[in-house]
Amino acid sequence: MAWNVFVLGFDELGERLLPALQHAEEYAFHPLLPLEEAVHAEQYDVDKLLDDAVAELEVFPARVDAVVGYWDFPTSALMPLIRQRFGLRGPSLEAVLKCEHKYWSRLEQARSVSGCVPPFQVLDPFGDDPVSQVQLGYPFWIKPVKGHSSQLGFRVDDPETLTAVLPRIREGIGRLAEPFTQIASLARLPEEIRLVTGHHCILEGLISAGRQCTLEGYVLRGEVHVYGVIDTVRDQRHRSVLSRYVYPSSLPDAVQHRMISCARRFIEHIGYDDAPFNIEFYYDGRSDRIWLLEVNARLSRSHSAIFLLVDGAPHLQVMVDVALGLKPRMPHRRGRYAVAAKHMMRVFADGIVRSVPSPEDIARVERRFPGTVVEINVRPGMQLSELLHQDEYSYELGVVFTGAGDEAQLGERLRICESLLPFEIDPVGQRASA
């Protein structure tokens, strides 16, 4: 009999990749909550999402074995609440928030891995004269205590820049702040965190001078494992903008081991258990220091297809097996390629989309390089500023997942793919300068 696994925010990529799991015949996957409400909504109604999810599971005619998800907030924070209702395996809400609440996470990092943590402070963007409350030296990054995809994240070089970006933060922060504060109110919070709501920001010293990577790992019955390290390549002009992910990492093994040790200490410290996680780091080769950027209480959806290309299965394998209490049956280096990437096709100015790659264009690319997956994020007639989950400096038109025999060949394949996937955009304005 197959395990019944409910996927919160089931999408086309999940439909395409989950059948590629090892022992796929042992799982029966079911969507949980409409994608447009759980992930792509303009506003999140937490009470409705939770009630609807519970209602769907209660009327399911067979056993519910696991609830999983690979999206950021609110998926990441809804999962522990849903699992608790049905006695399913997974971390506590408090452990999840110690990853997802950026200020609380920094406090716990400072207590467990202080040598990897930059200077930081909390700031109320709605307070009286917030510029005067800054204690960090300039420059620094400002971002909401709950955000993703670099939304409302700005590099601040001086008080004038901070004054300029605060109105944009105040205008946009509520979309995630309100549901995040609502979910956080259901947790047992220490006093120092109870007063820091989703409407607050965190300021952090700059740590982005070196190379960035992400550790993908999981915890099962208290044992922490890291199974993959992925390099993050950023745009050369706008350092907060992601260009591509490349797997496996080319960082020296010794550096990766130091990061793994840091990750293990933090995850054990917060009591996170029975779920995947990923942790982003920077390595500054000049000072030989590693810096912890952020922690996510989920695996990265963006890495799923590149694990398939290199290792022979998407790392959704880990997400599903751990939720069922199984040691992950994740293969290693059994994929078609030695190296793979997720490449983001971006523009840096707002505009109206005139045309996008046709289904024939996409099929041609996917046939030319077997295993390649293309996703298009825009449609003709839309304005790019309508896109959700974008950073403050660019718009992601689409992504290409592909693999190659080495990094040089990979770069050439990505250039070919992008040339074969034409977009026409009529510009209407400019993004802010980094």
Secondary structure, 3 states (H helix, E strand, C coil): CCEEEEEECCCHHHHHHHHHCCCHHHEEEEEECCHHHHCCCCCCCHHHHHHHHHHHHHCCCCCCCEEECCCCCCHHHHHHHHHHHHCCCCCCHHHHHHHHCHHHHHHHHHHHCHHHCCCEEEECCCCCCHHHHCCCCCCEEEEECCCCCCCCCEEECCHHHHHHHHHHHHHHCHHHHHHHHHHHCCCCCCHHHHCCCCCCEEEEECCCCCEEEEEEEEEECCEEEEEEEEEEEECCCCCCCEEEEEECCCCCHHHHHHHHHHHHHHHHHHCCCCEEEEEEEEEECCCCEEEEEEEECCCCHHHHHHHHHHHCCCCHHHHHHHHCCCCCCCCCCCCCCCEEEEEEEEECCCEEEEECCCHHHHHHHHHHCCCCEEEECCCCCCEHHHCCCCCCCCEEEEEEEEEECCHHHHHHHHHHHHHCCCCEEEECCCCCCC
